[in-house]
Amino acid sequence: MADFRVAKIGVLLASAVAAVGLSGCVRPPSDRTPDGRIIVDYWEKWTGFEGEAMQAVVDDFNRSQNRIFVRKLTVSQIDRKMMLATAGGNPPDVAGLWSFNIPVYAEKGALTPLNRYLEEAGITADDYIPVFWELCSHEGFVWALPSTPATLALHWNKKMFREAGLDPEQPPRSIAELDRMAEQITLVVVERNGKKVKVHFSDLTEEEKRSKKFDIIQLGFVPTEPGWWNPMWGYWFGAGLWNGKDRITADSPENIEAFRWFQSYPKKYGLENLRRFGASFGNFASPQNPFLSGKVAMELQGVWMYNFIDKYAPQLEWGAAPFPAAHTDQFPYVTIAECDVLVIPRGARHVKEAFEFIRYVNTQPAMEKLCMGQRKFSPLSRMSEDFIRNHPNPYIKIFIEMARSPYVRTVPQTPIWMVLGDEMNAAVDRIFSLIETPAQALRTVQKRVQLRFDRERERWLKIRERRIAEWRGL
């Protein structure tokens, strides 16, 4: 699963040369197997069944020819270690990163542009679902090819819908409908006539709602669960976080509207009530996960959620559908897309051989084997009928359709994303904790990040032409 946490690149670069000798960054003395095959060192972050799925593709590639041998190594904190190794002149030949790494790594000179190799191989944008090709591109160059992609959708518990008197086959189709359904599903314990009684939130009196003197025992929805995409709730309200060029748009009217909705939840249910209820949640990857255990009926989740349902709650009655937008007439089928990517670090010794492996992974049979092994969908524009028909996720078509939606969104493809993301998360905490209004919190983000963005953009414009000339020569 993709992870938005990124190490601080400037600090890494400053300490990189001194850290070249760290464990995991030193090559073995030989780059050939005993039978003379060129060894391509491939660093990847996946473990468990995800790592096994890629290892199966690596094994297929190694068997398919006798010139190259891909040696896959599982590396924790791969983004940090790859940068250290690259800055020290000792990178792997291939690394598995996340798409949001690309802008900053490209501008720092840590990646090899693939344009020439793609042209020679006849690989074009038409071979991919557009959003995933775009995620691999920056400043007119292609820096990676995708491995496994993901989109997000609403997941809902059909049993909890049925018990609340809702149609279990009809998920909400707007934000307003989601809020109403959530109130109908939410169960609380309130004291009436000296006795504690269990009622749906929608059946509380207005005085009981205002007093917040109740305990939550079941929630229909709360936007902080799981909370991984909190900075981007504005996408479902028609907002963005930057204009794609030179301006951050954190405090746009659409973002303010989105976070007023976000703040309506602690105002409605009570911040302390939500905190007490949240304290009962178990680990994400466990049967005590609040969605898997029936504590929360609806949440925004990625295509990977099927794996956790299958492992920890196979009896769960669930569905997946597009997460509803605030203005469905204007923004139907909004989602966030992301993907894991394969890159060739700058300074890799075996660039042609590394690209040959990446090209193999991006053939339809290999890609479908990898994505089936991880229970995701393919980023390629063409998928076989067998892949769709045999996929274990009964809602896989939903996630594919969302990837093709004209309203698909991504994290801002800018080198300052981690700064913007950190500031947005801090603002989100203040908003949800009722410390600041959305307008106040988002204005702070706008001011702080725009200043940083202006400095970074000025720095980039000074070196842009030189960097592009370097890329064209690679």
C-alpha positions as CSV (number, residue, x, y, z in Angstrom):
1,M,0.0,0.0,0.0
2,A,1.2,3.4,-0.8
3,D,2.4,5.5,2.1
4,F,2.6,9.3,2.0
5,R,5.3,9.6,4.7
6,V,8.5,10.8,3.1
7,A,11.9,11.5,4.6
8,K,13.2,15.1,4.6
9,I,15.2,15.2,1.4
10,G,17.4,18.2,2.2
11,V,18.7,16.6,5.4
12,L,19.4,13.4,3.6
13,L,21.4,15.0,0.9
14,A,23.4,16.9,3.4
15,S,24.4,13.7,5.2
16,A,24.5,11.4,2.2
17,V,28.2,11.2,1.4
18,A,29.1,10.6,5.1
19,A,26.5,7.8,5.2
20,V,27.5,5.8,2.1
21,G,29.0,3.1,4.3
22,L,25.8,2.4,6.1
23,S,24.6,-1.2,6.0
24,G,22.5,-1.9,2.9
25,C,24.2,0.7,0.7
26,V,27.4,-1.3,-0.2
27,R,27.5,-3.4,-3.4
28,P,28.9,-6.9,-3.4
29,P,32.2,-7.0,-5.3
30,S,30.9,-8.8,-8.4
31,D,28.2,-7.6,-10.8
32,R,28.0,-11.0,-12.6
33,T,26.7,-14.4,-11.8
34,P,29.0,-17.4,-12.0
35,D,27.6,-18.1,-15.5
36,G,28.3,-14.6,-16.7
37,R,24.8,-13.0,-16.4
38,I,24.8,-9.3,-15.5
39,I,23.3,-8.8,-12.1
40,V,20.7,-6.0,-11.8
41,D,20.2,-5.0,-8.2
42,Y,16.6,-4.2,-7.4
43,W,15.6,-2.6,-4.1
44,E,11.9,-3.0,-3.2
45,K,9.9,-2.0,-0.1
46,W,7.2,-4.8,-0.2
47,T,7.1,-7.6,2.3
48,G,4.6,-10.4,2.8
49,F,2.3,-11.4,0.0
50,E,3.1,-8.2,-1.9
51,G,6.8,-9.0,-1.9
52,E,6.0,-12.6,-2.9
53,A,4.0,-11.4,-5.9
54,M,6.8,-9.3,-7.2
55,Q,9.4,-12.1,-6.5
56,A,7.3,-14.4,-8.7
57,V,7.6,-11.8,-11.6
58,V,11.3,-11.5,-10.9
59,D,11.7,-15.2,-11.1
60,D,9.8,-15.3,-14.4
61,F,12.0,-12.7,-15.9
62,N,15.2,-14.5,-14.8
63,R,14.0,-17.7,-16.4
64,S,12.9,-15.9,-19.6
65,Q,16.4,-15.1,-20.7
66,N,20.1,-15.9,-19.9
67,R,21.8,-12.4,-20.0
68,I,20.4,-10.7,-17.0
69,F,19.8,-11.8,-13.4
70,V,17.6,-9.5,-11.2
71,R,18.6,-9.7,-7.6
72,K,15.7,-8.4,-5.5
73,L,16.4,-7.1,-2.0
74,T,13.7,-6.0,0.4
75,V,14.7,-2.6,1.9
76,S,12.9,-0.7,4.6
77,Q,12.8,3.1,4.4
78,I,13.6,2.6,0.7
79,D,13.1,6.3,-0.3
80,R,15.6,7.4,2.3
81,K,18.2,4.7,1.6
82,M,17.9,5.1,-2.2
83,M,18.6,8.8,-1.9
84,L,21.6,8.1,0.4
85,A,23.0,5.5,-2.0
86,T,22.5,7.7,-5.0
87,A,24.1,10.8,-3.5
88,G,27.0,8.6,-2.5
89,G,27.4,7.2,-6.1
90,N,26.4,3.7,-5.1
91,P,22.8,3.2,-6.0
92,P,20.9,0.1,-7.0
93,D,20.0,-0.4,-10.6
94,V,16.2,-0.4,-10.0
95,A,14.2,0.9,-7.0
96,G,10.6,0.5,-6.2
97,L,9.4,3.9,-5.0
98,W,6.0,5.8,-4.8
99,S,4.8,8.1,-7.5
100,F,4.8,11.1,-5.2
101,N,8.6,10.7,-4.8
102,I,9.2,11.6,-8.5
103,P,9.1,15.4,-8.6
104,V,11.5,16.0,-5.8
105,Y,13.8,13.1,-6.7
106,A,13.9,14.2,-10.3
107,E,14.7,17.8,-9.5
108,K,17.4,16.7,-7.0
109,G,19.1,14.8,-9.9
110,A,18.5,11.4,-8.3
111,L,16.7,9.7,-11.2
112,T,17.5,8.7,-14.7
113,P,15.0,9.9,-17.3
114,L,13.5,7.1,-19.4
115,N,12.4,8.9,-22.5
116,R,15.0,7.6,-24.8
117,Y,14.5,4.0,-23.7
118,L,10.7,4.3,-23.9
119,E,11.0,5.6,-27.5
120,E,13.3,2.8,-28.5
121,A,10.9,0.3,-26.9
122,G,7.8,1.8,-28.5
123,I,6.2,2.5,-25.1
124,T,3.8,5.5,-25.1
125,A,1.2,7.2,-23.0
126,D,-1.5,5.2,-24.9
127,D,-0.3,2.0,-23.2
128,Y,-1.5,3.3,-19.8
129,I,-4.5,4.6,-18.0
130,P,-3.7,8.3,-18.3
131,V,-3.4,9.2,-14.6
132,F,-0.6,6.7,-14.1
133,W,1.4,7.9,-17.0
134,E,1.0,11.4,-15.7
135,L,2.2,10.3,-12.2
136,C,5.4,9.0,-13.7
137,S,6.1,12.2,-15.6
138,H,7.6,15.6,-14.5
139,E,8.8,18.6,-16.5
140,G,8.2,16.9,-19.8
141,F,10.2,13.7,-18.9
142,V,9.1,10.3,-17.9
143,W,11.0,9.1,-14.8
144,A,9.4,5.8,-14.0
145,L,6.9,3.2,-15.1
146,P,4.2,2.0,-12.8
147,S,4.1,-1.3,-11.0
148,T,0.9,-1.5,-9.0
149,P,-1.8,1.2,-8.9
150,A,-4.6,2.1,-6.5
151,T,-7.7,4.3,-6.3
152,L,-10.0,5.0,-3.4
153,A,-13.6,4.3,-3.0
154,L,-16.3,4.3,-0.3
155,H,-16.4,1.0,1.6
156,W,-19.6,0.2,3.5
157,N,-20.9,-2.4,5.9
158,K,-24.1,-3.9,4.5
159,K,-25.2,-5.5,7.7
160,M,-25.0,-2.2,9.6
161,F,-27.0,-0.5,6.9
162,R,-29.7,-3.2,7.1
163,E,-29.9,-3.0,10.9
164,A,-30.4,0.7,10.7
165,G,-33.3,0.3,8.3
166,L,-31.3,1.4,5.2
167,D,-31.1,-0.4,1.9
168,P,-27.8,-2.4,2.1
169,E,-27.4,-2.2,-1.6
170,Q,-27.7,1.6,-1.9
171,P,-24.7,3.5,-0.7
172,P,-24.9,7.3,-0.3
173,R,-24.7,9.3,-3.5
174,S,-23.9,12.8,-2.0
175,I,-22.1,14.2,1.0
176,A,-25.5,15.3,2.4
177,E,-26.9,11.7,2.1
178,L,-23.8,10.3,3.6
179,D,-24.2,12.5,6.7
180,R,-27.9,11.5,7.0
181,M,-27.1,7.8,6.7
182,A,-24.3,8.2,9.2
183,E,-26.6,9.7,11.8
184,Q,-29.1,6.9,11.3
185,I,-26.5,4.2,11.7
186,T,-24.6,5.8,14.7
187,L,-25.6,4.2,18.0
188,V,-25.2,6.0,21.3
189,V,-26.0,5.3,24.9
190,V,-27.8,8.1,26.7
191,E,-29.4,8.5,30.1
192,R,-33.2,8.8,30.1
193,N,-35.3,8.8,33.3
194,G,-32.4,7.4,35.3
195,K,-31.7,4.6,32.9
196,K,-29.1,4.2,30.2
197,V,-30.7,3.4,26.8
198,K,-29.2,2.7,23.4
199,V,-30.6,4.8,20.6
200,H,-29.6,5.9,17.1
201,F,-28.2,9.4,17.0
202,S,-31.0,10.4,14.6
203,D,-33.5,9.6,17.4
204,L,-31.9,11.8,20.0
205,T,-33.8,14.9,21.1
206,E,-32.4,18.2,20.1
207,E,-31.5,18.8,23.7
208,E,-29.6,15.5,23.9
209,K,-27.7,16.3,20.8
210,R,-26.8,19.8,22.1
211,S,-25.7,18.4,25.5
212,K,-23.3,15.8,24.0
213,K,-24.0,13.7,27.1
214,F,-23.9,10.4,25.4
215,D,-21.4,7.6,24.7
216,I,-20.8,6.4,21.1
217,I,-20.8,2.7,20.6
218,Q,-21.1,2.6,16.8
219,L,-20.4,5.2,14.2
220,G,-21.9,5.5,10.7
221,F,-18.9,7.5,9.5
222,V,-16.2,9.9,10.7
223,P,-13.8,11.6,8.2
224,T,-10.8,10.9,10.4
225,E,-11.1,7.1,10.0
226,P,-8.6,6.0,8.7
227,G,-7.5,9.6,8.2
228,W,-4.8,8.9,5.6
229,W,-6.1,11.4,3.1
230,N,-7.3,14.2,5.4
231,P,-5.4,17.0,3.6
232,M,-7.3,16.2,0.4
233,W,-11.0,16.2,1.5
234,G,-11.4,19.3,-0.6
235,Y,-11.2,17.1,-3.8
236,W,-14.7,15.9,-3.1
237,F,-15.8,19.6,-3.0
238,G,-14.2,20.6,-6.2
239,A,-11.0,22.0,-4.6
240,G,-7.3,21.5,-5.2
241,L,-4.3,22.2,-3.2
242,W,-2.3,24.1,-5.9
243,N,-2.9,25.5,-9.4
244,G,-0.4,23.2,-11.0
245,K,2.0,26.1,-11.6
246,D,2.9,28.8,-9.1
247,R,0.3,29.0,-6.4
248,I,-0.9,27.0,-3.4
249,T,-4.7,27.0,-3.1
250,A,-5.1,25.7,0.5
251,D,-7.5,28.5,1.5
252,S,-9.8,28.4,-1.5
253,P,-13.5,28.7,-0.9
254,E,-14.0,25.1,-1.9
255,N,-11.4,23.9,0.6
256,I,-13.0,26.0,3.4
257,E,-16.3,24.4,2.5
258,A,-14.8,21.0,2.7
259,F,-13.3,21.5,6.1
260,R,-16.4,23.1,7.5
261,W,-18.0,19.7,6.7
262,F,-15.0,18.0,8.2
263,Q,-15.4,20.0,11.4
264,S,-19.1,19.4,11.5
265,Y,-18.4,15.9,12.9
266,P,-16.8,16.9,16.2
267,K,-19.3,19.6,16.5
268,K,-22.2,17.2,16.0
269,Y,-21.0,14.2,17.9
270,G,-18.7,15.9,20.5
271,L,-14.9,15.9,20.3
272,E,-14.4,14.1,23.5
273,N,-17.1,11.5,22.6
274,L,-15.3,10.8,19.4
275,R,-11.9,10.6,21.1
276,R,-13.2,8.1,23.7
277,F,-14.7,6.0,21.0
278,G,-11.6,6.2,18.8
279,A,-9.5,4.9,21.8
280,S,-11.3,1.6,21.4
281,F,-10.0,1.1,17.8
282,G,-7.5,-1.7,17.3
283,N,-4.6,-1.9,14.9
284,F,-5.4,-1.4,11.2
285,A,-4.1,-4.8,10.2
286,S,-6.1,-6.8,12.7
287,P,-9.6,-8.1,13.4
288,Q,-10.0,-5.1,15.7
289,N,-9.8,-2.6,12.8
290,P,-12.9,-0.4,13.4
291,F,-14.3,-1.1,9.9
292,L,-13.6,-4.8,10.0
293,S,-15.0,-5.2,13.5
294,G,-18.3,-3.3,12.8
295,K,-17.6,-0.2,14.8
296,V,-17.6,2.2,11.8
297,A,-20.0,1.5,8.9
298,M,-18.4,3.6,6.1
299,E,-14.9,4.8,5.3
300,L,-12.8,5.9,2.4
301,Q,-10.3,3.2,1.5
302,G,-8.2,1.9,-1.3
303,V,-8.4,-1.2,-3.5
304,W,-6.0,-3.0,-1.1
305,M,-8.8,-3.1,1.6
306,Y,-10.1,-6.3,0.1
307,N,-6.9,-8.0,1.3
308,F,-7.6,-7.1,4.9
309,I,-11.3,-8.0,4.7
310,D,-10.4,-11.4,3.3
311,K,-7.8,-12.0,5.9
312,Y,-9.3,-10.6,9.1
313,A,-13.1,-10.5,8.4
314,P,-14.0,-12.8,5.6
315,Q,-17.6,-13.0,6.9
316,L,-18.1,-9.2,6.5
317,E,-20.9,-8.1,4.2
318,W,-19.5,-5.2,2.4
319,G,-19.6,-3.1,-0.8
320,A,-17.5,-0.5,-2.6
321,A,-18.7,2.4,-4.7
322,P,-17.5,5.9,-5.6
323,F,-17.1,8.1,-2.5
324,P,-19.9,10.7,-2.9
325,A,-19.0,14.2,-3.8
326,A,-20.6,17.3,-2.3
327,H,-21.9,18.5,-5.7
328,T,-22.5,15.3,-7.7
329,D,-23.9,17.2,-10.7
330,Q,-20.5,18.8,-11.1
331,F,-18.1,16.3,-9.6
332,P,-19.3,12.7,-9.9
333,Y,-16.8,9.9,-9.4
334,V,-14.0,11.7,-7.6
335,T,-11.1,9.6,-6.4
336,I,-7.5,9.8,-5.5
337,A,-5.1,7.7,-7.6
338,E,-1.6,6.7,-6.7
339,C,0.9,4.0,-7.8
340,D,4.0,2.3,-6.9
341,V,6.7,2.9,-9.5
342,L,10.0,1.4,-10.8
343,V,12.8,3.9,-11.3
344,I,16.4,3.8,-12.3
345,P,18.5,5.9,-9.9
346,R,21.0,8.3,-11.4
347,G,24.4,6.6,-11.5
348,A,23.1,3.1,-11.8
349,R,25.7,0.8,-13.5
350,H,23.3,-1.2,-15.7
351,V,20.8,1.2,-17.0
352,K,19.9,-0.8,-20.2
353,E,19.5,-4.0,-18.3
354,A,17.5,-2.3,-15.6
355,F,15.2,-0.8,-18.2
356,E,14.8,-4.2,-19.8
357,F,13.5,-5.6,-16.5
358,I,11.2,-2.6,-16.0
359,R,9.9,-3.1,-19.5
360,Y,9.2,-6.8,-18.8
361,V,7.2,-5.9,-15.7
362,N,5.1,-3.6,-17.8
363,T,4.1,-6.2,-20.3
364,Q,0.5,-7.3,-20.0
365,P,1.1,-10.9,-18.7
366,A,3.7,-9.9,-16.1
367,M,1.8,-6.8,-14.9
368,E,-1.4,-8.8,-14.6
369,K,0.4,-11.5,-12.6
370,L,1.9,-8.9,-10.3
371,C,-1.4,-7.0,-9.8
372,M,-3.4,-10.2,-9.3
373,G,-0.9,-11.4,-6.7
374,Q,-1.4,-8.1,-4.8
375,R,-5.1,-8.1,-5.6
376,K,-5.0,-4.7,-7.3
377,F,-5.8,-3.7,-10.9
378,S,-3.5,-3.1,-13.8
379,P,-2.3,0.4,-14.7
380,L,-2.2,-0.6,-18.4
381,S,-4.9,0.7,-20.7
382,R,-5.7,-2.9,-21.8
383,M,-6.5,-5.7,-19.4
384,S,-7.4,-9.2,-20.3
385,E,-11.0,-10.5,-19.8
386,D,-9.6,-13.3,-17.6
387,F,-7.9,-10.8,-15.3
388,I,-11.2,-9.1,-14.6
389,R,-13.2,-12.2,-14.5
390,N,-10.9,-14.1,-12.1
391,H,-10.1,-11.2,-9.8
392,P,-11.0,-12.0,-6.2
393,N,-12.1,-8.5,-5.4
394,P,-15.8,-8.4,-6.5
395,Y,-15.7,-4.6,-6.9
396,I,-12.4,-4.4,-8.9
397,K,-14.3,-2.8,-11.8
398,I,-15.3,0.1,-9.6
399,F,-11.6,0.9,-8.9
400,I,-10.7,0.7,-12.6
401,E,-13.6,3.0,-13.5
402,M,-12.5,5.4,-10.9
403,A,-9.0,5.5,-12.3
404,R,-10.4,6.4,-15.7
405,S,-12.7,9.1,-14.3
406,P,-12.2,12.6,-15.5
407,Y,-12.4,13.6,-11.9
408,V,-9.5,11.4,-10.7
409,R,-7.1,13.4,-8.6
410,T,-3.6,12.8,-7.2
411,V,-1.4,14.3,-4.4
412,P,0.0,17.6,-5.7
413,Q,2.9,16.6,-8.1
414,T,5.3,19.2,-6.7
415,P,8.6,18.8,-4.8
416,I,7.1,20.7,-1.8
417,W,4.3,18.1,-1.4
418,M,5.7,16.8,1.9
419,V,5.8,20.4,3.3
420,L,2.3,21.1,2.1
421,G,1.1,17.7,3.4
422,D,2.6,18.3,6.9
423,E,1.1,21.8,7.1
424,M,-2.3,20.5,6.0
425,N,-2.2,17.7,8.5
426,A,-1.4,20.1,11.3
427,A,-4.2,22.4,10.2
428,V,-6.6,19.4,10.0
429,D,-5.7,18.6,13.6
430,R,-6.5,22.1,14.7
431,I,-9.8,22.1,12.8
432,F,-11.0,18.7,14.1
433,S,-10.0,19.7,17.6
434,L,-12.1,22.8,17.3
435,I,-9.1,25.0,18.1
436,E,-9.5,27.1,14.8
437,T,-12.1,27.6,12.2
438,P,-11.3,26.1,8.8
439,A,-10.7,29.6,7.3
440,Q,-8.2,30.4,10.1
441,A,-6.3,27.1,9.8
442,L,-6.1,27.1,6.0
443,R,-5.0,30.7,5.8
444,T,-2.0,29.7,8.0
445,V,-1.2,26.9,5.6
446,Q,-1.5,29.2,2.6
447,K,0.8,31.8,4.1
448,R,3.5,29.4,5.3
449,V,3.6,27.1,2.3
450,Q,3.3,29.8,-0.4
451,L,6.4,31.4,1.0
452,R,8.3,28.1,0.9
453,F,6.9,27.4,-2.6
454,D,8.0,30.8,-3.9
455,R,11.6,30.2,-2.6
456,E,11.7,26.7,-4.1
457,R,10.3,27.8,-7.4
458,E,12.9,30.6,-7.6
459,R,15.7,28.2,-6.8
460,W,14.3,25.8,-9.5
461,L,14.0,28.4,-12.2
462,K,17.6,29.2,-11.7
463,I,18.8,25.7,-12.4
464,R,15.9,24.4,-14.6
465,E,17.6,24.9,-18.0
466,R,20.8,23.4,-16.8
467,R,19.0,20.4,-15.3
468,I,16.9,19.9,-18.4
469,A,20.0,19.9,-20.6
470,E,21.5,17.2,-18.3
471,W,18.3,15.1,-18.6
472,R,18.4,15.4,-22.4
473,G,22.0,14.1,-22.4
474,L,21.1,11.0,-20.3
